[in-house]
Amino acid sequence: MTDRRTTALALLADLVCVVIFCTIGRRSHAEGLSVAGVADTAWPFLTGTAVGWLAARAWRRPLSLTPTGVLVWVCTVAVGMVLRKLSGQGVAVSFVIVASLVTALLLLGWRGAVTALRHRQIQRT
């Protein structure tokens, strides 16, 4: 089991990654960067991230690349796209591909970096 601080920081990292993804997407499509605009774009994916945390029981191993990170990532994209479709937002194939790749880079990337740093620290001792 992981301490509460690590769990909270891991959850925060995932949520920040999703907001970053949505902010970059809005900016690249010349949409407004207001808090309301980013929130409108982000809520389906943030909901997916929450579902992923619950499905993976991520609080047990929040830094784990697999299965935690992979399940959080898959749920973020899958639930996010379903909610976007249900709410009348776009889900073009090209968007699904880009969203899948960028969120994988962000949600799995920070976990991979933490894992690499931890292994490096262990090797130094």
C-alpha positions as MATLAB code, in Angstrom:
seq = 'MTDRRTTALALLADLVCVVIFCTIGRRSHAEGLSVAGVADTAWPFLTGTAVGWLAARAWRRPLSLTPTGVLVWVCTVAVGMVLRKLSGQGVAVSFVIVASLVTALLLLGWRGAVTALRHRQIQRT';
ca = [
       0.000    0.000    0.000;
       1.192    3.511   -0.799;
       1.105    6.500    1.537;
      -1.652    9.070    1.118;
       0.674   11.836   -0.035;
       2.037    9.737   -2.910;
      -1.481    8.683   -3.876;
      -2.754   12.275   -3.823;
       0.198   13.502   -5.896;
      -0.280   10.689   -8.431;
      -3.973   11.516   -8.799;
      -3.117   15.191   -9.159;
      -0.503   14.346  -11.807;
      -3.083   12.407  -13.830;
      -5.643   15.196  -13.585;
      -3.081   17.838  -14.546;
      -1.993   15.729  -17.532;
      -5.585   15.543  -18.778;
      -6.075   19.291  -18.360;
      -2.789   19.928  -20.190;
      -3.939   17.685  -23.045;
      -7.256   19.542  -23.288;
      -5.618   22.963  -23.053;
      -3.137   22.128  -25.815;
      -5.964   20.783  -27.958;
      -8.056   23.909  -27.530;
      -5.051   26.105  -28.292;
      -4.086   24.147  -31.395;
      -7.627   24.548  -32.732;
      -7.768   28.271  -31.917;
     -10.479   27.770  -29.336;
     -10.608   29.992  -26.291;
      -8.452   29.199  -23.286;
     -10.964   30.308  -20.686;
     -11.438   28.194  -17.579;
     -14.977   27.394  -18.709;
     -13.810   26.379  -22.175;
     -11.062   24.103  -20.879;
     -13.486   22.612  -18.333;
     -16.014   21.916  -21.100;
     -13.387   20.052  -23.089;
     -11.817   18.311  -20.100;
     -14.799   16.977  -18.131;
     -15.353   13.838  -20.260;
     -11.688   12.881  -19.989;
     -11.456   13.766  -16.296;
     -14.471   11.522  -15.715;
     -12.679    8.777  -17.617;
      -9.609    9.283  -15.459;
     -11.742    8.910  -12.324;
     -13.292    5.719  -13.720;
      -9.787    4.441  -14.481;
      -8.639    5.151  -10.925;
     -11.603    3.225   -9.556;
     -11.261    0.339  -12.021;
      -7.533   -0.003  -11.345;
      -7.888    0.673   -7.619;
      -5.027    3.008   -8.367;
      -4.611    4.092   -4.760;
      -2.940    0.712   -4.150;
      -0.138    1.230   -6.684;
      -0.580    4.730   -8.131;
       2.935    4.927   -9.582;
       2.739    1.577  -11.365;
       2.962    1.748  -15.132;
       1.076   -1.540  -15.455;
      -1.639   -2.236  -14.723;
      -2.515    1.088  -13.045;
      -1.212    3.530  -15.650;
      -2.458    1.527  -18.603;
      -5.942    1.108  -17.144;
      -6.188    4.790  -16.190;
      -5.093    5.751  -19.716;
      -7.505    3.373  -21.495;
     -10.434    4.506  -19.336;
      -9.514    8.165  -19.807;
      -9.740    7.800  -23.577;
     -12.600    5.294  -23.836;
     -14.931    6.905  -21.301;
     -13.899   10.364  -22.493;
     -14.837    9.573  -26.078;
     -18.158    7.985  -25.124;
     -19.081   11.016  -23.015;
     -17.983   13.393  -25.783;
     -20.205   11.521  -28.253;
     -23.171   11.517  -25.849;
     -22.766   15.245  -25.205;
     -22.575   16.150  -28.899;
     -18.842   16.864  -28.999;
     -16.589   15.620  -31.796;
     -15.103   12.132  -31.895;
     -13.521   11.988  -35.344;
     -11.174    9.053  -35.888;
      -8.185   11.390  -36.208;
      -9.080   12.960  -32.837;
      -9.377    9.552  -31.172;
      -5.922    8.622  -32.490;
      -4.305   11.892  -31.402;
      -6.036   11.810  -28.015;
      -4.923    8.217  -27.462;
      -1.306    8.971  -28.326;
      -1.015   12.225  -26.384;
      -2.737   10.926  -23.261;
      -0.568    7.786  -23.386;
       2.523    9.957  -23.531;
       1.332   12.072  -20.605;
      -0.322    9.503  -18.322;
       2.205    6.741  -18.916;
       5.149    9.061  -19.421;
       5.226   10.539  -15.936;
       4.930    7.061  -14.418;
       7.768    5.809  -16.606;
       9.931    8.759  -15.592;
       9.247    8.160  -11.883;
      10.041    4.458  -12.283;
      13.302    5.231  -14.086;
      14.334    7.737  -11.419;
      13.573    5.279   -8.638;
      15.619    2.534  -10.320;
      18.461    4.978  -10.818;
      18.395    5.949   -7.144;
      18.393    2.291   -6.086;
      21.398    1.557   -8.311;
      23.348    4.436   -6.764;
      22.946    3.081   -3.242;
];
